[in-house]
Amino acid sequence: MRKTYVIDTNVIIANPFFTRDFENCVIVIPIHVLEELDRIKSREGNSGFRARQFFRYFKEIEKRGDLLHGIELENRVSLKSIMDEGSEELPEVFDKSYVDNKILSMLLKNDYKDYILITNDVSMRVKASSLGIKCELLDTSDKHKLDDLYDGLLQKTVEEEQVKKFYQDGEISPSELGIEQMYPNQFFEGYTGYSYLKIIGRYDTKKGKIVKLHYDNYSAYGVLPKDVRQKFAMEVLLNPEIPFVSITSRQGCGKTLLAVAAALEQVLESKMYEKILIGKNTSPLDKWSYQGWTTGDTEEKLLTHFSNYTTTFENIQNLRNKKGKTGMEILQGLKVQNKLDILDISSILGSSFINRVVIIDEAQSFDIHAMRSIITRIGENCKLIVIGDLAQQTISRVDPDKSGLYASIEWLKELEETAHVTLTKVHRGDFVEKASKIFDDKMFG
């Protein structure tokens, strides 16, 4: 017999597509929840946006039937609604006009005694437990969300003969390796019993094959990759056929260094693009007055936010054995040559970029709407590089899996013009790697 779950409003607001997380069960949405969602959908911000997302999603699935009799979804899930005023057994201290209490009142009836309430609200679970109502929590932890994120890499054990064939031909079909599906520009690591014998490649959708890395032994403006995932990043950063690249990692893995080095290589050396634009979220898109609180003219206000870039310029100079200039001097020199501009993302609306490499740092700070605004600014012969650390979410009102960075990785992964790389190894010394892992474990489980 299939279990029956009753869904609270907060579950839908947390994930409008929550039905995809269930299988072989009946999901009940009380009419009170639908009424509450109808009120929420007109609100500004993420709660209103997610309520509207749910109704758009529901509009598609209701074509298969109606909620009264149940709508059959994927994974043997049946979705239905209940219109029931509930039981008279609810204690008098409970406000019966409150939506949560209406749901609890309904679940007190014998008809629904085996139903399981799903809610992320602690007080709702406590009240349900006190009334003897079965209740469960849907895992919405950041650890769960981040673990499920597409990381741009597929790893699999392969045979020694398959490795030899790959390097002889320069390519191999995923089906020959027992792989049913790969995303455009997804990387592949095929392991054998020997550390030196493996397949390292990228999925080329035009060929339908995993191909050898084109930029395997390349350096970008004197910067060489330090591990295989950094090689993957360099591969897509230098590929002119991939206009959108996202790179995520915790601090110290080299994402900003690789992005800036690749941009300098393609602007100053290969002349692939005319100019570099470096940007970050100096203030939310809807908070125009923030910069007014800092001292100096417009450029000086902006530069206070770009110390990570000036430090990166200095690190690149050190790697090239060219010392003497500060990062700010390098940045100003590139500006004088008209090879670099700094970008205040809060003023990006109405702009259009052509023949540029655009680097957006701390991209986890953008919500979905802001990320859409950034992507739609990109014009002909441009490359957009977004980098960030989803574990360092800086906007309290945006969950990690609802940030613009998360959405751009997940939603765009099927486009052949995009690529994503997740860096994992810290290159700031053993202490930093150990410390960052401890913090990640404590923060995300």
N, C-alpha and C positions, 0 to 999 in steps of 0.2 A: 504494500500500500504506500502510495506517495505521500510525503510530508506536505503539510500546508502551512505556508508562511504568510503572516500579516505584516505589511510594510508600513512603517511610520514615515512621516513627511521628511524628516531629516535625512533618511537614507536616500531618498530621491534627489534631494538638494545636494547631497555629497556626490552622487553619481547618477545623472539622468538615465544612464544606460545600465542600471544595476541588474536588470534581468539576465544579462549576459554572464553574470557571476554565479548563476544557479543552474542546476540540471535535475531532471527527473523529479519535479515537484509541482505543486500548485502555489501560485503567488496571488495573494488577495490584497487589493488596494481599497481600503474603506472609502466610502463616498465622502466622509469627512476630510480625508487626506486630499482627495481631488478638489474639494471646495477650497481648502487651504492653499493648495498650489495655484488655484485660479486667482486668489487674492495676491499671492506672492509674485506672480509672473509680471505684474506691472511695475514692480520695484526696480530701481536702479541698482547697479552692482551685480555681484556674482550670484546671489541667491535668485534674483529675478531672471538673470540670464540662464541659469540652470533649470529653473522652472519652465521657461520657454523652450529650452532644449528638450525637456521631457515631453512636452505637448507636441512638438514637431516629430519626435520619435514615435510617440503614441499615434499620431495621425497616420503614420505609415503602417503600423502593425494592426490598427483597427480595421484595415481593409480585409483582413483575414477572418473577421467575425465580430462579435460584440462581447463586451465585458460581462454582461448578465449570464451568458451561457459559457463564457470562457473562450479565450483566443489562444490557439496553439502556436507556440514559438519554437525556436531551435532548442536543442538539448533536452527535448521532451518536457518543456516547461509550459504550463497552462496559466495564463494571466486572466484574472477576473476581478470583479468588484462586488461589494456587499452593501446594500442599503438597509441598515438595521439601526434602530434607535437605541438598542442595547437593553441591558437588564436593569431592574429596579433595585438590585442588590448592592449597587455601588454605595459605599459609606457616605453619610451626609456631609462629612468634612470635605469631600471632593467637589469642586466646582464643576457641575455637569455641563456648563456652556463651553468649557475648555476642550479643545480638540483631542488632546492626549487622553483626557478622562472619558470622552465619548468612545474612543477606541477601546479603552479598558473595560468600560461598561458593556460593550458589545461582546468582548471576549469572556465575560463572566457567564454568558448564557451556555446552557448545556450543549447546544448545537455546535459550539466552537471551542469546547473544552480541550480538544486535541490540537488546536491551532497554535502555532509558535509565533510570537511577536518578535519582529526584527526592528531594533531601534539603536541609534547611536547616542541617545539621550540617557545619561546616568540616572537622573531622577525618575524618568519613565520606567527604567528597568527595576529600580528599587520599589516603586509603587506596584508594578506588575508582580514582582516577587512576593510582596506583602499580601497580595490578593490571590496568590496561588496560580498565577498565569505563567505559562511557559514563556521564556524570553531568551533571546540570543543576541549577541553583538556581531554585526558584520564587520570584518576586518578592514578598517580604513586607515591603518597606520601608515606613516610615511615610509617605513621600511618595506611594507608590502607594495606600495605604489612605485617606489624607486626600483625594487627588484624586478618588477614587471616591465620596466621601460626597455624599449628596443635599444640594444647597445651597439648595433652595426657589425657584429661579428658572429659567425657560426663556427663552432668547433666540433670536430668529429674524428674518430679513429679511422684510419685508412690503411690500405695494404701497401707494402713496399713497391709492388709493381705499378700501382696507381701513381705513386710519387714519381717514379722513373718516367712513366708515360707523360705526366704533366709537364715535366721539365724538357722532355724531348720535343713535345708538340707545342709547348708554350700555352696550353689550354687543356681543359677537360670539362666534360658535361657533368652537371650536378647529378643527373640520373645515374651516371656510371659510379657515383659514390654513394648511391642510395638516398639522395636528397630530393625531396618532392618539390620544395619551393625555396626560392631565395629572393630577397628584395634587391632592387637596382643598387649597384655599387656596394653591396654588402660584402664584407671581407670574409675570408675562409682560412682556417687553420686546420690542416689535416695531420693528425699525429700517427706515428708508428711507434714501435718499441724503442727507437733510437732518437735521441734529442736532435741529432743533426739531419735526420731524414724526415722531412715534413713538407706538406704543401702549404705555401703562402700565396694567396691570390685574391683577386677581386672579381665579383660577379658582373659581367658585361651583358646587359640586357639585349643589346643589338646582336651579339653573337649567340646569346643564350648559353654562354660558357663561363667557367671560372678561368680567368687569365692571369698571367704573371704580372707582377707589379712593374709598371713602366718606369717609375721614378725610384726604383729600389735602392740604388747607390747614389742618389742625388743628395746634395746639401743645398739649403736655401739661404743665401746670403751668409755663407760660412757656418750655418747651423746644421749639424748632422743629427738624425734621429738616434735616440739612446736605447730604444727598445722596439719591439715589433709593432706595438700599437702606435707609437710615434711615427713609425714607417707608414702605417695605414693613413695617419693624419696627413703626412707629407704627400702621399699619393693623391689624395683628393684636393688638397690645398693648391697643388701645382697643376691640376688638370683643368684646362680652360673649358672643357665640355660639361663641367659640374658647377653651375652658378650659385648653388646654395650648399654650404657646408656647416654642420653643427658639431661642436666638440664639447663634451662634458667630462668633468673629472673633479676629484677633490683637489684642494690646494696643493701646489708643488709638483704637479705632473707635467707641466710645460705647455699647457694649451695656449696661453697668451704669447709665449716665446715663439712657438711654432707658427702661430697665425701672423704675428708681426714680421717674422723672418721671411715667410712665404710672400707676404705683401711687398716687402722691400725688394725681394728677388724679382718679382713680376713687374714692378714699377721702375726700379732703378737699373736692373740688369737686362732682363728680356724685353722690357718695354711693352709688355702685354697689355698693361693698363696705364692711364695717364697719371692717376693720383690715388693716394690712400686717404680714406676717411676713417678716423678712429672715433668711436662714440660709446657712450654708456648712459645709464639712467641717472642723470644728475637730479632729476625731480620727476614725479609722476606726470603723465601726460595731462592730467586735469588739474595740476597745481602749478600755475604759470608764474606765481610770484616768489617761488622759493629762492631763486638766484639773487633776488634783491636784498636778501639778508646778509650776503657775503660782501667783502670789500673789493674795490677795484673796478676796472671797466669790464665789459662783457667777456672779453677773452680771459682776463685774469680770474674772473669768477669761475669760468669753465675749467681752467687749468688746475684749480685746486682739487678737482676730482680725478685727475689723470696721472697721479703719481705712479700707478702700476705700469703705465705705458713708458714713462720716462725711465723707470728702473729697468724695464725690459730692453730699452734702447742701450742702456749702459751694459747690460749683460751680453747683448749681441756684440757690442764693441769689444768686450773682454774676450769673447770666444773668437773674434777675428784678430786678436792681439793688437788692437788699435785702441789705446787708452789716451786720456787727456781731456776729453770733453765730457761734460755732464749730460745726463739724459735730457734735461731741459734745453741745453745748447743744441743737442742733436735734433730735438723736436723743432726748435725755432729755425734751425738751418734748413730742414726739410720744408718748412713753411715758406721761407724766403725763396727757395727754389721752385715754389708752387707745386711741390710733390706731396704735400700732406695738409689736411685740414682736420680740425677737431670738430666733433659733431655733438650738439646738444639734442638728445633724442626728444626732449619735451617740445622742441620747436620744429619737428620733422614734418608735420602735416603740411601738405601743399608742395613739398619738395619732390624733385625727381633727379635721380643720379644716373649718369651715363659715363661709361669708360672709367669706372672706379673699382677699387677693392675697398669694400666697406666692412670694418671689423666692429662688432658690437660686443662689448665685454659685460660681464655680470648680467647676462641675458635672463637669468632666473628671476630678475626683478620685474620683468614685464608680465602683464596679464595677457590673455588671448587677444583682446582688442588692440593693445599696443603692438604686439608682435605682427598682427595683420597689417597695421599701418606701416611698420618698418618694411615688411616684405614687399608691399605694393609700391614702395618708392623706387624699387630697383628697375633700371631701364636697360638699354642695349649695352652689350659688352661690359657687364658688371659681375662682380663676384661678391656675394654676401656671406660673411663668416660670423656665426653667432657662437659665443663661448660662455660657459658658466658652470656653476656647481649647484645642482638642485638640492643638495644637502644644506646649502647656505641660503635657504629661502629668506628673502629680506622684506617681503610684503606680508604682514600678518594676516591680511584678509584673503590671501590667495594660497590655496593648498598647493603643494609641490606638483601634484598631477593635474592641476588646473592652470599652471603657469604657461606663459606663451612659449617658453623654451621647451617644456614637456610636450605641449601640443604640436609644435612645429616638428619635433622628432617623430612623434607617433603618427600624426596625420599626413605628413608628407613623405613617409618612408617608401611609398610605392611609386613615387615619381622618379624617372631616370635622371632628372636634373639635380637630384639631391643626394647627399651622402652624410652619414653620421658616424662618428668615432667616439668611443668611450675610452679615455686613458685611465690606467689603473695604478701605475707605478710612480711613486714619489721620487723625485731626483734632487731633493734638498738635504739628503743625508739620512742615516738610519734613525736618528731620534725623531725627526719630523714624521717619517713614515709610521713609526710605532705609535707616536702620540696621536696622529690623525686617525689611525685605526681604532685606538681606544675611545676617542671622542665619538667616532661614527657608531661604534658598538653601543656606547652608553646612550647616545641620542636616539638611535633607530632600532636598537634591539639586536 
